[in-house]
Amino acid sequence: MNFYDLKFSEIHPRHFQAKQSFGKYDLSVIREPDKDFYEIAVFKNNNFVQLPGIHIDDDVIPYLEPADVECIMRKLQLIAGPN
């Protein structure tokens, strides 16, 4: 799976979100109006989680380009293991 496989839906006017599950983790990717960047958060059982190698010091990671989001998706695939 890559960034362009994500399916974005409008959640508020001009605010778009894609969600993707990776094993027991859920990735949320947000694009806000008039911004060229994305922000992500990772959830487990509907609660924010911070994962080593992905998060540094906050639940939400802002200012990401599609390639950055894709790297996080790959890390989540590795953490989740095979289906």
A tleap script that builds the chain and sets N, CA, C and O, in Angstrom:
source leaprc.protein.ff14SB
mol = sequence {
  NMET ASN PHE TYR ASP LEU LYS PHE SER GLU
  ILE HIE PRO ARG HIE PHE GLN ALA LYS GLN
  SER PHE GLY LYS TYR ASP LEU SER VAL ILE
  ARG GLU PRO ASP LYS ASP PHE TYR GLU ILE
  ALA VAL PHE LYS ASN ASN ASN PHE VAL GLN
  LEU PRO GLY ILE HIE ILE ASP ASP ASP VAL
  ILE PRO TYR LEU GLU PRO ALA ASP VAL GLU
  CYS ILE MET ARG LYS LEU GLN LEU ILE ALA
  GLY PRO CASN
}
set mol.1.N position { 0.842 -1.174 0.000 }
set mol.1.CA position { 0.000 0.000 0.000 }
set mol.1.C position { 0.885 1.234 0.000 }
set mol.1.O position { 1.922 1.266 0.663 }
set mol.2.N position { 0.469 2.255 -0.751 }
set mol.2.CA position { 1.200 3.515 -0.739 }
set mol.2.C position { 0.258 4.677 -0.489 }
set mol.2.O position { -0.954 4.491 -0.374 }
set mol.3.N position { 0.810 5.860 -0.406 }
set mol.3.CA position { 0.023 7.052 -0.073 }
set mol.3.C position { -1.175 7.208 -1.011 }
set mol.3.O position { -2.274 7.541 -0.568 }
set mol.4.N position { -0.965 6.974 -2.280 }
set mol.4.CA position { -2.027 7.226 -3.267 }
set mol.4.C position { -3.125 6.164 -3.243 }
set mol.4.O position { -4.116 6.291 -3.962 }
set mol.5.N position { -2.964 5.120 -2.428 }
set mol.5.CA position { -4.035 4.147 -2.212 }
set mol.5.C position { -5.018 4.619 -1.142 }
set mol.5.O position { -6.119 4.078 -1.035 }
set mol.6.N position { -4.633 5.617 -0.353 }
set mol.6.CA position { -5.527 6.130 0.696 }
set mol.6.C position { -6.755 6.773 0.079 }
set mol.6.O position { -6.667 7.433 -0.956 }
set mol.7.N position { -7.893 6.580 0.713 }
set mol.7.CA position { -9.160 7.144 0.247 }
set mol.7.C position { -9.565 8.279 1.186 }
set mol.7.O position { -9.948 8.041 2.331 }
set mol.8.N position { -9.479 9.498 0.697 }
set mol.8.CA position { -9.810 10.668 1.506 }
set mol.8.C position { -11.286 11.000 1.368 }
set mol.8.O position { -11.860 10.944 0.280 }
set mol.9.N position { -11.886 11.348 2.504 }
set mol.9.CA position { -13.283 11.779 2.557 }
set mol.9.C position { -13.335 13.139 3.233 }
set mol.9.O position { -12.543 13.437 4.127 }
set mol.10.N position { -14.276 13.953 2.793 }
set mol.10.CA position { -14.438 15.274 3.401 }
set mol.10.C position { -15.153 15.113 4.747 }
set mol.10.O position { -16.276 14.611 4.800 }
set mol.11.N position { -14.500 15.538 5.827 }
set mol.11.CA position { -15.069 15.395 7.167 }
set mol.11.C position { -15.643 16.707 7.687 }
set mol.11.O position { -16.508 16.699 8.563 }
set mol.12.N position { -15.181 17.809 7.168 }
set mol.12.CA position { -15.680 19.166 7.397 }
set mol.12.C position { -15.452 19.887 6.079 }
set mol.12.O position { -14.677 19.410 5.250 }
set mol.13.N position { -16.100 21.014 5.863 }
set mol.13.CA position { -15.840 21.711 4.601 }
set mol.13.C position { -14.337 21.920 4.368 }
set mol.13.O position { -13.645 22.572 5.150 }
set mol.14.N position { -13.860 21.335 3.247 }
set mol.14.CA position { -12.466 21.449 2.802 }
set mol.14.C position { -11.457 20.804 3.744 }
set mol.14.O position { -10.261 21.064 3.616 }
set mol.15.N position { -11.897 19.973 4.683 }
set mol.15.CA position { -11.021 19.169 5.558 }
set mol.15.C position { -11.199 17.707 5.139 }
set mol.15.O position { -12.318 17.195 5.119 }
set mol.16.N position { -10.106 17.050 4.809 }
set mol.16.CA position { -10.180 15.688 4.305 }
set mol.16.C position { -9.409 14.737 5.206 }
set mol.16.O position { -8.365 15.086 5.756 }
set mol.17.N position { -9.947 13.520 5.349 }
set mol.17.CA position { -9.321 12.516 6.195 }
set mol.17.C position { -9.337 11.164 5.495 }
set mol.17.O position { -10.302 10.801 4.822 }
set mol.18.N position { -8.245 10.433 5.671 }
set mol.18.CA position { -8.172 9.029 5.246 }
set mol.18.C position { -7.820 8.209 6.474 }
set mol.18.O position { -7.041 8.646 7.322 }
set mol.19.N position { -8.395 7.020 6.565 }
set mol.19.CA position { -8.080 6.096 7.655 }
set mol.19.C position { -7.657 4.768 7.047 }
set mol.19.O position { -8.210 4.311 6.046 }
set mol.20.N position { -6.664 4.166 7.680 }
set mol.20.CA position { -6.195 2.862 7.219 }
set mol.20.C position { -5.766 2.048 8.425 }
set mol.20.O position { -5.057 2.549 9.298 }
set mol.21.N position { -6.193 0.796 8.477 }
set mol.21.CA position { -5.816 -0.099 9.570 }
set mol.21.C position { -4.553 -0.871 9.209 }
set mol.21.O position { -4.355 -1.294 8.070 }
set mol.22.N position { -3.707 -1.039 10.224 }
set mol.22.CA position { -2.491 -1.847 10.135 }
set mol.22.C position { -2.482 -2.734 11.367 }
set mol.22.O position { -2.002 -2.329 12.426 }
set mol.23.N position { -3.007 -3.932 11.234 }
set mol.23.CA position { -3.126 -4.814 12.397 }
set mol.23.C position { -3.990 -4.159 13.456 }
set mol.23.O position { -5.126 -3.775 13.179 }
set mol.24.N position { -3.462 -4.026 14.676 }
set mol.24.CA position { -4.238 -3.438 15.772 }
set mol.24.C position { -4.142 -1.917 15.819 }
set mol.24.O position { -4.676 -1.294 16.736 }
set mol.25.N position { -3.465 -1.312 14.839 }
set mol.25.CA position { -3.299 0.143 14.792 }
set mol.25.C position { -4.090 0.742 13.642 }
set mol.25.O position { -4.247 0.130 12.586 }
set mol.26.N position { -4.583 1.947 13.869 }
set mol.26.CA position { -5.296 2.699 12.843 }
set mol.26.C position { -4.558 3.999 12.592 }
set mol.26.O position { -4.217 4.728 13.524 }
set mol.27.N position { -4.318 4.280 11.325 }
set mol.27.CA position { -3.661 5.512 10.919 }
set mol.27.C position { -4.714 6.488 10.433 }
set mol.27.O position { -5.567 6.131 9.620 }
set mol.28.N position { -4.663 7.714 10.922 }
set mol.28.CA position { -5.518 8.798 10.453 }
set mol.28.C position { -4.628 9.832 9.781 }
set mol.28.O position { -3.644 10.290 10.363 }
set mol.29.N position { -4.981 10.198 8.551 }
set mol.29.CA position { -4.241 11.191 7.791 }
set mol.29.C position { -5.199 12.338 7.467 }
set mol.29.O position { -6.269 12.117 6.900 }
set mol.30.N position { -4.815 13.549 7.825 }
set mol.30.CA position { -5.666 14.729 7.655 }
set mol.30.C position { -5.000 15.719 6.712 }
set mol.30.O position { -3.786 15.921 6.760 }
set mol.31.N position { -5.808 16.333 5.854 }
set mol.31.CA position { -5.362 17.477 5.051 }
set mol.31.C position { -6.349 18.605 5.291 }
set mol.31.O position { -7.549 18.468 5.054 }
set mol.32.N position { -5.820 19.714 5.762 }
set mol.32.CA position { -6.646 20.878 6.070 }
set mol.32.C position { -6.679 21.826 4.877 }
set mol.32.O position { -5.829 21.745 3.990 }
set mol.33.N position { -7.671 22.733 4.856 }
set mol.33.CA position { -7.798 23.641 3.721 }
set mol.33.C position { -6.562 24.524 3.550 }
set mol.33.O position { -5.937 24.958 4.517 }
set mol.34.N position { -6.238 24.770 2.288 }
set mol.34.CA position { -5.163 25.694 1.922 }
set mol.34.C position { -3.796 25.285 2.450 }
set mol.34.O position { -2.912 26.132 2.576 }
set mol.35.N position { -3.602 24.005 2.761 }
set mol.35.CA position { -2.300 23.514 3.204 }
set mol.35.C position { -1.822 22.449 2.235 }
set mol.35.O position { -2.610 21.650 1.728 }
set mol.36.N position { -0.533 22.448 1.986 }
set mol.36.CA position { 0.058 21.459 1.091 }
set mol.36.C position { 0.617 20.271 1.848 }
set mol.36.O position { 1.175 19.354 1.244 }
set mol.37.N position { 0.471 20.278 3.175 }
set mol.37.CA position { 1.022 19.227 4.003 }
set mol.37.C position { -0.093 18.426 4.662 }
set mol.37.O position { -1.254 18.833 4.682 }
set mol.38.N position { 0.294 17.282 5.198 }
set mol.38.CA position { -0.630 16.387 5.891 }
set mol.38.C position { -0.187 16.250 7.338 }
set mol.38.O position { 0.959 16.539 7.683 }
set mol.39.N position { -1.110 15.805 8.176 }
set mol.39.CA position { -0.748 15.437 9.547 }
set mol.39.C position { -1.325 14.065 9.823 }
set mol.39.O position { -2.366 13.694 9.280 }
set mol.40.N position { -0.641 13.315 10.674 }
set mol.40.CA position { -1.096 11.964 10.977 }
set mol.40.C position { -1.186 11.756 12.485 }
set mol.40.O position { -0.558 12.456 13.279 }
set mol.41.N position { -1.990 10.768 12.840 }
set mol.41.CA position { -2.056 10.270 14.212 }
set mol.41.C position { -2.286 8.766 14.112 }
set mol.41.O position { -2.884 8.278 13.153 }
set mol.42.N position { -1.806 8.046 15.110 }
set mol.42.CA position { -1.974 6.595 15.164 }
set mol.42.C position { -2.811 6.265 16.395 }
set mol.42.O position { -2.603 6.819 17.475 }
set mol.43.N position { -3.759 5.354 16.207 }
set mol.43.CA position { -4.671 4.973 17.279 }
set mol.43.C position { -4.628 3.461 17.501 }
set mol.43.O position { -4.365 2.687 16.580 }
set mol.44.N position { -4.890 3.067 18.734 }
set mol.44.CA position { -5.108 1.666 19.090 }
set mol.44.C position { -6.315 1.661 20.015 }
set mol.44.O position { -6.311 2.335 21.045 }
set mol.45.N position { -7.341 0.910 19.657 }
set mol.45.CA position { -8.592 0.886 20.430 }
set mol.45.C position { -9.155 2.295 20.606 }
set mol.45.O position { -9.626 2.650 21.687 }
set mol.46.N position { -9.103 3.088 19.548 }
set mol.46.CA position { -9.632 4.464 19.520 }
set mol.46.C position { -8.904 5.429 20.449 }
set mol.46.O position { -9.424 6.504 20.746 }
set mol.47.N position { -7.722 5.069 20.909 }
set mol.47.CA position { -6.903 5.953 21.744 }
set mol.47.C position { -5.612 6.284 21.006 }
set mol.47.O position { -5.036 5.437 20.323 }
set mol.48.N position { -5.167 7.530 21.156 }
set mol.48.CA position { -3.876 7.918 20.590 }
set mol.48.C position { -2.784 7.017 21.138 }
set mol.48.O position { -2.806 6.660 22.316 }
set mol.49.N position { -1.838 6.649 20.300 }
set mol.49.CA position { -0.642 5.938 20.744 }
set mol.49.C position { 0.569 6.574 20.077 }
set mol.49.O position { 0.476 7.136 18.986 }
set mol.50.N position { 1.696 6.473 20.751 }
set mol.50.CA position { 2.970 6.902 20.192 }
set mol.50.C position { 3.849 5.667 20.047 }
set mol.50.O position { 4.018 4.897 20.993 }
set mol.51.N position { 4.402 5.490 18.859 }
set mol.51.CA position { 5.188 4.295 18.567 }
set mol.51.C position { 6.648 4.664 18.313 }
set mol.51.O position { 6.930 5.648 17.630 }
set mol.52.N position { 7.579 3.873 18.862 }
set mol.52.CA position { 8.999 4.125 18.621 }
set mol.52.C position { 9.301 4.095 17.122 }
set mol.52.O position { 8.778 3.254 16.391 }
set mol.53.N position { 10.135 5.007 16.680 }
set mol.53.CA position { 10.491 5.074 15.275 }
set mol.53.C position { 9.513 5.852 14.428 }
set mol.53.O position { 9.774 6.105 13.251 }
set mol.54.N position { 8.381 6.238 15.012 }
set mol.54.CA position { 7.384 7.040 14.294 }
set mol.54.C position { 7.185 8.374 15.018 }
set mol.54.O position { 7.294 9.440 14.412 }
set mol.55.N position { 6.900 8.304 16.295 }
set mol.55.CA position { 6.619 9.509 17.076 }
set mol.55.C position { 7.859 9.964 17.834 }
set mol.55.O position { 8.701 9.156 18.226 }
set mol.56.N position { 7.952 11.278 18.030 }
set mol.56.CA position { 9.046 11.818 18.823 }
set mol.56.C position { 8.533 12.300 20.171 }
set mol.56.O position { 9.021 11.863 21.213 }
set mol.57.N position { 7.547 13.203 20.158 }
set mol.57.CA position { 7.097 13.744 21.443 }
set mol.57.C position { 5.647 14.205 21.448 }
set mol.57.O position { 5.227 14.889 22.381 }
set mol.58.N position { 4.872 13.847 20.427 }
set mol.58.CA position { 3.480 14.299 20.372 }
set mol.58.C position { 2.649 13.227 19.675 }
set mol.58.O position { 3.168 12.441 18.882 }
set mol.59.N position { 1.344 13.205 19.981 }
set mol.59.CA position { 0.444 12.235 19.352 }
set mol.59.C position { 0.238 12.509 17.866 }
set mol.59.O position { 0.073 11.580 17.075 }
set mol.60.N position { 0.247 13.788 17.491 }
set mol.60.CA position { 0.001 14.198 16.110 }
set mol.60.C position { 1.314 14.639 15.477 }
set mol.60.O position { 2.086 15.383 16.082 }
set mol.61.N position { 1.558 14.177 14.261 }
set mol.61.CA position { 2.758 14.566 13.529 }
set mol.61.C position { 2.320 15.437 12.351 }
set mol.61.O position { 1.718 14.935 11.402 }
set mol.62.N position { 2.618 16.739 12.404 }
set mol.62.CA position { 2.188 17.653 11.338 }
set mol.62.C position { 3.250 17.834 10.254 }
set mol.62.O position { 4.357 17.304 10.347 }
set mol.63.N position { 2.882 18.593 9.231 }
set mol.63.CA position { 3.800 19.057 8.182 }
set mol.63.C position { 4.469 17.921 7.413 }
set mol.63.O position { 5.675 17.951 7.170 }
set mol.64.N position { 3.680 16.928 7.036 }
set mol.64.CA position { 4.214 15.781 6.299 }
set mol.64.C position { 3.864 15.866 4.823 }
set mol.64.O position { 2.768 16.288 4.455 }
set mol.65.N position { 4.790 15.467 3.995 }
set mol.65.CA position { 4.534 15.323 2.567 }
set mol.65.C position { 4.083 13.886 2.309 }
set mol.65.O position { 4.263 13.021 3.166 }
set mol.66.N position { 3.497 13.621 1.130 }
set mol.66.CA position { 3.046 12.249 0.853 }
set mol.66.C position { 4.128 11.194 1.070 }
set mol.66.O position { 3.827 10.113 1.576 }
set mol.67.N position { 5.368 11.474 0.704 }
set mol.67.CA position { 6.443 10.487 0.898 }
set mol.67.C position { 6.677 10.212 2.381 }
set mol.67.O position { 6.994 9.084 2.758 }
set mol.68.N position { 6.524 11.234 3.227 }
set mol.68.CA position { 6.679 11.035 4.676 }
set mol.68.C position { 5.577 10.136 5.215 }
set mol.68.O position { 5.831 9.238 6.018 }
set mol.69.N position { 4.343 10.386 4.763 }
set mol.69.CA position { 3.210 9.567 5.197 }
set mol.69.C position { 3.426 8.120 4.753 }
set mol.69.O position { 3.148 7.185 5.504 }
set mol.70.N position { 3.918 7.947 3.546 }
set mol.70.CA position { 4.153 6.599 3.038 }
set mol.70.C position { 5.216 5.862 3.857 }
set mol.70.O position { 5.092 4.659 4.085 }
set mol.71.N position { 6.246 6.563 4.296 }
set mol.71.CA position { 7.259 5.934 5.159 }
set mol.71.C position { 6.639 5.467 6.473 }
set mol.71.O position { 6.961 4.385 6.965 }
set mol.72.N position { 5.762 6.272 7.034 }
set mol.72.CA position { 5.073 5.894 8.274 }
set mol.72.C position { 4.177 4.685 8.018 }
set mol.72.O position { 4.087 3.788 8.856 }
set mol.73.N position { 3.519 4.661 6.871 }
set mol.73.CA position { 2.680 3.511 6.524 }
set mol.73.C position { 3.519 2.241 6.447 }
set mol.73.O position { 3.086 1.189 6.917 }
set mol.74.N position { 4.703 2.321 5.866 }
set mol.74.CA position { 5.578 1.151 5.779 }
set mol.74.C position { 5.998 0.674 7.167 }
set mol.74.O position { 6.022 -0.526 7.439 }
set mol.75.N position { 6.331 1.628 8.043 }
set mol.75.CA position { 6.702 1.259 9.410 }
set mol.75.C position { 5.546 0.567 10.117 }
set mol.75.O position { 5.748 -0.422 10.821 }
set mol.76.N position { 4.329 1.086 9.930 }
set mol.76.CA position { 3.161 0.461 10.549 }
set mol.76.C position { 2.932 -0.941 9.990 }
set mol.76.O position { 2.537 -1.842 10.730 }
set mol.77.N position { 3.174 -1.136 8.694 }
set mol.77.CA position { 3.045 -2.471 8.105 }
set mol.77.C position { 4.043 -3.434 8.754 }
set mol.77.O position { 3.702 -4.583 9.034 }
set mol.78.N position { 5.271 -2.970 8.993 }
set mol.78.CA position { 6.273 -3.816 9.640 }
set mol.78.C position { 5.900 -4.140 11.084 }
set mol.78.O position { 6.062 -5.274 11.534 }
set mol.79.N position { 5.397 -3.133 11.811 }
set mol.79.CA position { 4.980 -3.343 13.196 }
set mol.79.C position { 3.816 -4.321 13.252 }
set mol.79.O position { 3.784 -5.204 14.110 }
set mol.80.N position { 2.860 -4.169 12.341 }
set mol.80.CA position { 1.654 -5.004 12.353 }
set mol.80.C position { 1.954 -6.445 11.961 }
set mol.80.O position { 1.270 -7.364 12.412 }
set mol.81.N position { 2.968 -6.649 11.127 }
set mol.81.CA position { 3.292 -7.992 10.685 }
set mol.81.C position { 2.367 -8.451 9.568 }
set mol.81.O position { 1.508 -7.696 9.114 }
set mol.82.N position { 2.548 -9.694 9.127 }
set mol.82.CA position { 1.720 -10.209 8.035 }
set mol.82.C position { 0.257 -10.326 8.451 }
set mol.82.O position { -0.069 -10.497 9.625 }
set mol.83.N position { -0.603 -10.228 7.451 }
set mol.83.CA position { -2.063 -10.320 7.721 }
set mol.83.C position { -2.434 -11.694 8.185 }
set mol.83.O position { -3.605 -11.959 8.457 }
savepdb mol mol.pdb
quit
